[in-house]
């Protein structure tokens, strides 16, 4: 008996982050509901949010996804204080 494929617990986050990366690539400002002065601070806040919960393999994968996808899109490297 085979079970249904396991749904990615980060699928919702990934879809939202992809949309935000598209916004950045289009030269639009960060989402207005996020307290960020610029895209660097927005993405640093995202990384801090991901890291705020106890780290597990899904969180590490999500963090790596954000960083690697941004690089693939040619977005600037992050400079998080």
Buried (B, 14 or more C-beta within 10 A) or exposed (E): EEEEEEEEEBEEBBEEBBEBBEBBEEEEEBEEEEEBEEBBBBBBBBBEEBEEEEEEEBBEBBBEBBBEBBEEEEBEEBEEE
